[in-house]
């Protein structure tokens, strides 16, 4: 298929290959060199998108690393998918005053307005963060 024919397809605007977004550029996060973040879908990337989806590729979390995720909340629900072989990736998930150690594979539902944090603490794998809003930044509530 020619490039001209490809650009004329009406639904090609809904396909995204992601945009590199260093995690420390987000509000509530610090530098984490072992995480590569791709913003896959948001209202700015995909027209008509009513969600925000980011993928965190986690590569060998160092045993001694500086905590990088801050407590925050959103005006909408959020879902984390912690993906990898069984037990290959470990996250510390804080919801309210509770901390949960969660190993892959797992799904975590975070209700809107609940202060939370998700921080990789061991291993390698992938975290998919799904916010039910087109903009992460506009959904943030700081406690």
C-alpha positions in Angstrom: 0.0 0.0 0.0 1.4 3.4 -0.9 2.1 6.1 1.7 -0.5 8.3 0.2 -3.2 5.6 0.5 -2.1 5.1 4.2 -2.4 8.7 5.0 -5.9 8.8 3.5 -7.2 6.1 5.8 -9.7 7.8 8.2 -8.9 5.7 11.3 -5.1 5.8 11.1 -5.2 8.8 13.5 -6.2 6.3 16.3 -3.0 4.4 16.1 -0.2 5.5 18.4 3.3 4.2 18.8 3.9 6.1 22.0 5.9 9.1 23.0 9.0 8.8 25.2 8.3 10.6 28.5 11.0 10.5 31.2 9.3 9.7 34.5 11.0 12.5 36.4 9.2 15.1 34.1 5.9 14.1 35.6 4.5 15.9 38.7 4.9 13.6 41.8 7.9 11.6 40.3 11.7 11.8 40.6 14.4 10.3 38.4 14.3 6.5 38.0 16.9 5.5 35.4 15.7 1.9 35.4 12.2 2.9 34.0 11.5 3.8 30.4 8.1 5.4 30.1 6.0 5.6 26.9 2.8 7.7 26.9 0.7 5.6 24.5 -2.7 7.3 24.6 -4.0 10.6 25.9 -6.3 13.3 24.6 -3.2 15.2 23.2 -2.0 12.2 21.2 -5.1 10.4 20.0 -8.1 12.5 19.0 -11.3 11.7 20.9 -9.4 9.6 23.6 -11.1 9.6 26.9 -8.3 7.8 28.7 -4.6 8.2 29.5 -2.4 5.1 29.1 1.3 4.9 29.9 3.6 2.0 29.8 6.6 1.7 32.2 9.3 -0.7 31.1 11.1 -1.6 34.3 14.6 -3.0 33.9 16.4 -4.5 36.9 15.4 -2.3 39.8 18.6 -1.7 41.8 18.5 -3.0 45.4 19.6 0.4 46.6 17.6 3.1 44.8 16.2 6.4 45.9 12.4 6.3 46.2 11.0 8.0 43.1 7.2 8.0 43.4 5.2 10.6 45.4 1.8 10.1 47.0 -0.9 11.7 44.8 -4.6 11.3 43.9 -6.7 11.7 40.8 -10.2 13.0 40.0 -10.8 9.7 38.2 -10.3 5.9 38.7 -6.9 4.4 37.8 -5.9 0.8 37.0 -2.3 -0.6 37.2 -1.4 -3.7 35.3 1.8 -5.2 36.7 3.0 -7.5 33.9 5.8 -10.1 33.7 6.5 -13.7 34.5 5.1 -14.8 37.9 7.0 -12.9 40.5 9.5 -11.3 38.1 8.4 -7.7 39.0 7.6 -6.4 42.4 5.8 -3.1 43.2 5.1 -1.4 46.5 1.6 -0.1 46.1 0.4 2.4 48.8 -3.3 3.2 48.9 -4.4 5.5 51.7 -2.3 4.4 54.7 -1.9 0.8 53.5 1.2 -0.6 51.8 0.8 -3.7 49.6 3.7 -5.6 48.1 2.4 -6.8 44.7 4.2 -9.2 42.4 3.5 -9.8 38.7 1.2 -10.6 37.2 -1.4 -8.5 39.0 -4.0 -5.8 38.5 -4.6 -3.0 41.0 -7.7 -0.8 40.9 -7.3 2.7 42.5 -10.6 4.5 43.2 -10.8 8.2 42.3 -9.6 10.6 45.1 -7.7 7.8 47.0 -4.1 9.0 47.7 -1.8 6.4 46.3 1.7 5.6 45.0 3.1 2.8 42.8 6.8 2.2 43.0 8.9 -0.6 41.5 11.0 -2.2 44.2 12.5 -5.3 42.6 12.9 -7.2 39.3 12.0 -6.4 35.7 8.7 -6.3 33.7 6.1 -3.8 32.6 3.6 -1.6 34.4 0.6 -0.3 32.4 -1.1 2.7 34.0 -4.6 3.4 32.8 -6.4 6.6 33.9 -10.0 7.1 32.9 -9.4 10.7 31.8 -7.7 12.2 28.7 -5.1 14.1 30.8 -3.0 12.9 33.7 -1.9 16.3 34.8 -5.4 17.8 34.8 -6.7 14.9 36.9 -4.1 15.3 39.7 -5.2 16.2 43.2 -2.4 16.6 45.8 -3.1 15.9 49.4 
